[in-house]
Amino acid sequence: MNRIMTLLAAILATGLLAGTACATPEKAEEMTKATELMVQHHKGMVRTAPEVAKVGEPAPPFTLDAVVDKEFKKVSLSDYRGKWVVLFFYPADFTHICPTEITGFNKAIDQFTELNAQILGGSVDSKHSHLAWIKRGDLGDLKFPLLADSKKEATARYGILDDKEGVALRGLFIIDPNGILQYQVVNSLSVGRSVEETIRVLEALQTGELCPLGWKPGQKTIK
């Protein structure tokens, strides 16, 4: 897009400036200024695409509709500044693998709470779809928010939007209390994630030290 607009501006500028050869000095100056304004206008129309999530960089912010305790609320990533955030996206409501992941994280909610971590789940489904799924009883007594990224902006920013299927891949992200993305893992649509591995990585990150392969709490870190 950027290249196309620049090329169009250059073509227009060339055409206008070509006419200055037989124009008066005043007219030529007027045409040159018009060309410059046109180029600036086209540059202003070009929007830079938002950066995709990257480990070690600030996590992309978002404010989304969500279902919290069977009620509709707005949830922002900034609401949890000062806490660790475990953010995971799943493909769709009313499916087969997704509820096993959601209920699995829900059962471990106390472990995450002890680690000062907030769980956030989400998909590109609407808040109404989330609520209907919860009320049907598939997810039990859900104790964390379900985000509704119906515009698919957050999933795109986190680099996990499957354009072909129109759903989110199974992306999981750990964000530190300062809002920095510290960990990400993305599975295909057919493979569920591990709650145990997520907790292990979260605990490793919280040591602030170098943790070798397969490190578990209580084991030595690398000084």
C-alpha positions, 0 to 999 in steps of 0.5 A, a space after each residue: 500500500 505504501 509503495 503504491 501511494 508513493 508511486 501514484 504521487 510520483 506519477 502525478 508529480 511528474 505530470 504536473 512538473 512536466 507542464 512547468 516547462 512552458 509555464 511562467 515562473 509564478 505558475 511553475 512555483 504554484 504547480 510545484 507547491 500543489 504537487 508537494 501538497 498532493 504528496 503529503 496528502 497521500 502520505 497521510 492516507 497511508 496507515 502503518 500496520 500495528 506491530 505484532 506481539 513479540 517476546 521482550 516487547 510490550 504486549 499489545 494493549 486491548 479493551 474487549 467485551 467479555 463475560 465475567 461471572 455471567 455478566 457483560 463487562 469491558 476488560 482491558 489488559 491494563 486492568 491487570 498491571 502489577 499482576 502476571 497475565 496468562 492470556 490464551 485464545 482458542 478457536 471457537 465456542 461450542 467445540 470439542 478441544 476448547 472446553 477441555 482447555 478452558 475447564 483445565 485452566 479453571 481447575 488450576 485457578 488457585 495455583 495461578 492466583 498464588 502466583 499473582 497471575 490472572 487468567 484471560 481466555 478468549 476467541 473471536 466469538 461474540 460475548 453473546 455466544 460466550 454467555 450462551 455456552 457458559 449457561 449451557 453448562 459446558 464450562 462449569 463455574 468459570 472463574 476467569 473472564 472470556 474475552 470476545 474479540 469479535 472484530 479480530 483485532 486482538 488476535 491479529 495483533 498477537 499474530 494468531 489469527 487464522 485468516 483461512 478459517 477465520 478463527 484464532 489459533 491456540 496461542 498462549 501468552 505470559 505477560 509480566 506485571 510491567 506489561 512485557 510479553 515474556 512467553 508465547 506458544 502457538 499450537 495448531 487447531 488440533 492440539 490442546 495446550 498443557 496447564 502444567 507446562 504453563 505453570 512451570 514456565 510461569 514459575 521459571 519466569 518468576 525466579 528472574 534467573 536462568 532456568 535450564 531444560 526441564 527446570 522445576 520449582 526447587 531445582 537449581 537455577 544457573 547463576 
